[in-house]
Amino acid sequence: MNTEAATPTCNISLTDAAQERILDLRDNMHKPAMIRLYVQGGGCSGFEYKIDLAKEIDEDDILVQINPYIHIYVDQVSAPYLEGTTIDYEAHTLASRFVFKNPQAKSTCGCGSSFSVE
């Protein structure tokens, strides 16, 4: 009997536009862009997406390596809510933002930054 626990994973993808924006934010650093992606309670739909630079890595974090230059860290509580999510970046004249396309979301708010699940 195999007693080793499976390594948790989280399937997240980034469009080319999102990758370009993250690399622009990373700018001239000579190391991978380390991004923390998580959800927290709040927003008008129940959960909010949060994306920040990862300052610390927890040993329980799930690493999603998009390419050699972009590493996304997801905590194990947020991972089920983010499974299958594609992150895009939209730049408009008046506002720019990351857009989350999440198959787990059953409804979203008008601005797209919060969602609910069943």
Steps between C-alpha positions, in 0.01 A plus 500: 500500500634843402493731805638808325251783452455630148652840435214750470466680170297788363437548128531872423592660170591848383429655163789660312371845604503403870849353470627816330349721773650292781840511332463878453426533872799284578701724268875465544514248781730214412287231657156351434193711570356337811126562519262411783148423380225440754137556583356658810151561626352831392387691197143522383486132396660324798866444404759739361800418280830627634827515309818634660873460481599208721725627776511173691441143386323265740610136492138396435460733200430346162740614229356557154794565268365677193843525337857548627420866569161484675427296812157514663454391861154394619408404855323167539175661620473721188604230252160327462336838431760584234524162324478547123518880515645695209633846577495764228605865501291770337640846436254776420535876479345569840584183690705183480450182699557130532192300399426160652318235297413245764294187426434465878315833510123465483447876498723807484460866578490767231865596545617137485709517816268290716312176453284242672497121493224248573 
